[in-house]
Amino acid sequence: MNNSAVNFSSNGDSRTVSIGLVDCLEICVYLMNLLFSLPTHSYVMRLIVTGTGTGSGIVSEFFILNLSACEIGICLNSLIFVLMMWFQSLSRFEQFLIGFSITGRPLFQCLMCVERYLAVIHPVTFLKYKPLRYRLICCTAAWIFCLSSCFLCMFTIDWQYAVYVWFLTMQLLFFLFVKLFCLSVVLRTLKRSGPGERGRDKENHMKRRAFNLILITTVTTVLMFGPMTITGFYYVVTDDYIDRPEVWLSGILCFMLTGFVQPVLYLQRTGQFSWFSCKI
């Protein structure tokens, strides 16, 4: 691997920081996530809080609101990761923020998938648990689990990297299974025509839109969790727990870039995407 040396000077003292090609690519990925994800999710949160998005209120969009808040934490992680090139003392804080990525994002996305599953497969149960208090309970438990993951990452990455890899792999595998189960069942249900639906163009159009939305989410789920899970299993099976960024690079790239899909779908659904693109 080719390395490039970058020199910095402060108060007359010079120090050299060696940045490899893989490190440069990883920094570019995190910078891209910071520059695009931060304004996007901030705008989504603004639309939901002010009620200018879908117009259905904060209750129906509560999971998306919490997901965007979690994504702000991931953006902060991207910023700290870049600043670590100059301030190594931030490494422990950066490890703490990793929990937002490996637990927060998958967990809130799982809640959204389960909600769609209930809405399509069990509508009576969905209407029963639709009020804000149930969503508030779920999100409170999700935040507790997310923050617990943050502390676990902070205390295991440096000292017990094997524990961290096991935790990452098993967790992503669980979220992948739950999301794919919910999404596949919803896709199969939406593909079937219900009684009396033939000839109803408006209902068929809505079902096609919902089917395409779920299909995009399914493909995004595989791309987001698949490479990271495979890489984690590689470490687990081979007992190779050496922190090698080049092995994780493809997984990190897919994980970060697919994070843009959810807010873009929301902005597209609310008709705000063209206006937001012009502002960016």
Secondary structure by P-SEA (a helix, b strand, c coil): cbbbbbbbbcccbbbbbbbcaaaaaaaaaaaaaaacaaaaaaaaaaaaaaccccccccccaaaaaaaaaaaaaaaaaaaaaaaccccccaaaaaaaaccccccaaaaaaaaaaaaaaaacccaaaaaaaccaaaaaaaaaaaaaaaaaaaaaaaccccccaaaaaaaaaaaaaaaaaaaaaaaaaaaaaaaccccccccaaaaaaaaaaaaaaaaaaaaaaaaacaaaaaaaaaaaaacccccccccaaaaaaaaaaacaaaaaaaaaaacaaaaaaaac
